[in-house]
C-alpha cells in the first residue's frame, strides 16, 4: 500500500498514481478511496465552486476486479447520466480521459451519504448521533417521507426512460439535513432495458436490498426488480431493514402494506411497475404532508 498526500488529504492506494491534474479544479478537501467499485472520488474547491470528481484508473485498495473494466464502466456511465438528467440526480458537468484512466466531473452536492461505511461501522451507522443514517431516521416524519418520495420520483423517471436501476441502495443517496435536499449520487451501473443475472449471488448490489433474482443466476433483472429495491429501501429508511415486521415499521399501516407488497419474493406478487408502486405510495404518503 502507498500513501499519497494531496493538499493535506491522505490517499491510500495499491500503487502510486499521478493526480497533479486535480489542481486544475482547485484544492482537494476530501477523498473517498475505500470503494470496491474501482473508482476513487474527490471533493475539490477552487474558492468559487466545489466539485465532485470520480476517477477510474488508479489501483484502489478494495477493488478486486480488472482495472480496464472499471475504466470502461465509468466511460459507459456518461451516457446514463446524460440520459437520466433529473433534478434529483447529481449533475454531470464534463468528462475526459486523463493519464491511463477516465474522469467524470460533477457539481458538488451538499449533504452526506446515507451509508458512509468508510466512517461508521454497522453499529455506529444505526446508533451514532453523528451518522447521516441515524440523523435521517430521527427527523420528523414529514421530512423523511419527502426525502423518500424524491428517491421514488427519480426511479419512476428511470422506468419512463426505459432504464433499470442496478446497485441501488442507501449508499446511492445523499441527504442535506440543513436544506432538506435529497439527491441520487451513483447510477453508474443502470442499464437500458432489462438484463440477465449472469453472476448469481455476485451480481451487483447490497445484500440488504437485493431481490431474489439479483441473487440467482439466469434470472431477469427488470422494472419489477426495481419495485423490490424501492420497497427494500423503504424498509431501510422507515423500518427495521431486513426485519420487515410491522413492529419495526415507523410509518402507518397503509404505507407498510405498500412496501411489503413491493418486496414480495415472487415477482408476480409485486407491483407490475415502478409507476404503479409510486402512485400508491404517493397517494398514501400525502397524509404526512
N, C-alpha and C positions, 0 to 999 in steps of 0.2 A: 504493500500500500504506500502511496506517496501523498504528501500533504502539500497543497498549493495555497499560497496566500494572495488573495485578490482584494485590494483596498481594505485590508484588515479583516476580511472574511475568509475563513479557512475552508478549503475544499478537500475532500478525501476521494482519491481515485486509485484504480489499479495501476495506471501508468500516467506519466506526465503528459499534459496537454497544454497547448498554447491558446490562452484566452485573451490575448492582448487586444483582439478586435472588439471586445466588450467596451473598451474605453471610448469608442465612437458613440456609445449610448449613455455614458455617464459613469457614476461611481456605483460599484456593486455594494449593496447594503444587506443582501441576504442570498442564501443559496439553498437549493433543495437537491441534495446529492444522494439520498437514500432510496430512491425509487427503484423498482425492479423492472421498469419498462425499457431501460436502455437510454433514457433521456436524463439530462441534468438541466435544472432550471435556475434562473437568476432573477432577482429584483434589482433594477438599476435606476439611478436617479441623476438627471442632468441639471438639477436645481429648478427646472421649469415643469418637467413631467417625469413621472415614474413609468417604467415599462417592465413587462414580464417577458423573459426570453427563455425559450425552450430549445435545447440543442441536443442532437444525436450525433455521435461520432467519438465521444470520449468513453473510455473504458471505466464505467461506474462500478462501484463496489458490489451492489446487489443484483446486477444484471447477469444472467447466466446464458443468454442466447447469443446469436450471431450478431455482430455489430452492424454488418451491412443490412440485415433485416430491420434493425432498429432505425437505421437511417432511412430506408425505403418506406417504412411505416410512417415516419414523420413527414416525408415528402408527400405521400399519398393523402395525408390528413389535411393538406392545404385545401384541396377541393371540397372536402367535407365541411370545413369551417366556412368556406365561401358559399356553399350551397345552403347551409343551415344558419346563415346570419339571422340574429334574433336579439331583441332587447335583453333577453335573459341569458344570453351566451356571451362569454368574453369575446372582445373584438380583435381579430387578426389585422395587423397593420401592414406587415411585409414579411417576406421570406426569401432566403437565398442560400446558396452553397458557400461554405467557408471551410478552409483547411480541408480535411478529409470528410467533413460531416455536413449537416444541414441545420439551419436555424430558423425559427419562427419568432416574430416579434409581435407581442400583444400589448394592448392598453393594460395598464395596471388596474387591478380591482382591489379596492379597499375591503378589508374583512379578513376572515380566517377560514381555512379549510375545516370541514366538519369531521375529518378523520386524519388529524396530523400525527400519524404513527411515529414520525421522527422526533416528536416532542413528548407524547404521552403514551404509555403502555395501555393495555386494555382496561385495567382497573382505574388508572388515572383519567382516562378518557371519560369514563362514566361517573367519577366521583370527585375529581379535582375541580374546584370552582373556577380555575383559570382555563380549563379545557373548553374550546369552542363548542364541542358537542354538548357538554354539561350546560353551558350558557344557553344554547338553543333549546334544550329540553326544559329549561327553567324560566323561559319567557312566558308572558301571558299567552293564553290560547289563541287569541286573535292574531297575534304576530306569527305564531308558529304555523297556523293554518295558512295564512297569507304566503309565508315562505314556501311551504309545501306546494301550494297551488301554482306558484311560479315554476317550480320544477315540472309539475304535471302539464302546465300550459306549454312549456317548451317541447315536451315529448309528444304532445298532441300534434304540434307543428312538425316534429321529426317524422311522425307517421304520415302526415299530409304530403310531405316531400318524398315519400317512398323509401325512407331510411329505417333501419333497425338499429336500436341502441345496443352497443356492446361494451361490457365492462362498466356498467352503471352501478355506482354505489355511493355511500356518503362522502368518499374521498373525491367525488366528482363535483362537489358543491362548495361554493364559497358563500359565507354569510357575513354581512356588515351589521353588527348588532347596534351600532350607533344610528345609522340611517335606515335600517331595516331593508336592506337590498340583498336579494339572492341572485347568484349567478352560477351557471354551469361552467366549469373550467376545464373539462377534459372530455373531448369527444373524438379523440384520435382514431379509435377503432370502429366507429359507427360505420354501418355498411349499407350501400344502396341495394335494397331488396333483401329477401331472406337468404340465409346461408345454412350450410350443413356443419354440425359439430363433428370435426374430423379428429379431435384430440381427446374426446371423452372428458374425464374429470379435470384434465389440464386446460380445458377451454377457459378463455379469459374471464375474469370476474372474481369477486369476493364470495367465499362460501356462504357468507351471511345473507347474500342477496340473490344467489344463483337459483334458477329454476331447475326442475328435474332434467329438462332437455339440455341444459348447459353443463350437465354432469354425465351425459350419456352419449356415447359415440354414435354417429349416423343420424342423430335426431335433428329436426328442423328448428332453426332459430328464427323467429319471426315476430310479428306485432303482438301475438298472444304471449310470447316470451317477455316482451316489454311490459305487458299488463302485469305479469307476475313480478317483474323487477320493481315496478312502481308500487305495487301492493306491499312488497317486502320493505321498500323504502319508507312507506307509511308506518309500518310496524317498528322500523328502526328509529323513527323520529317522534312517534306518538305512543309507542307501546314497549314491549319487552324484547324487541328484536326477534330472535329465534323462538322466544317464548311468546306465542301468539294467543295466549289466553286473554279473555276479556278482563280478568283481574289486573293484568299489567297494562291494559289499554287506558289512555288518559283523555280521550275524547268521548263522544256519545256512541250509543249502540248502533245508530244508523251508519255512521262512518266506519265503525268496526266491521259491520257486515259487508260493506263495500270492499274494504281492504281484504277481508277474509275470503271473499269470492275471488278476488284478483289472484290470491296465492294458492288457489286450488292446485293440487298435484296434477290432476288431469286437465289437459288443455281445454277439452270440451266443456268443463265446468266453470271456466273463467269467462270474463267478458270477451265478446267477439273482437273487440278492437280497443285501442287506447282511447279513441274518441268516446266509445260507449262508457268506459270506465270513468273518463274525465267528466262527462256530462252528469253522471250520477253523483260523483264526488262533489262537483261544484254546486249542484243543486242542494245537497245536504249541508255542505260547509258554509252556506250563506247564513246559517244560524249563528255563526261565530263572528260575522262581520258587523 
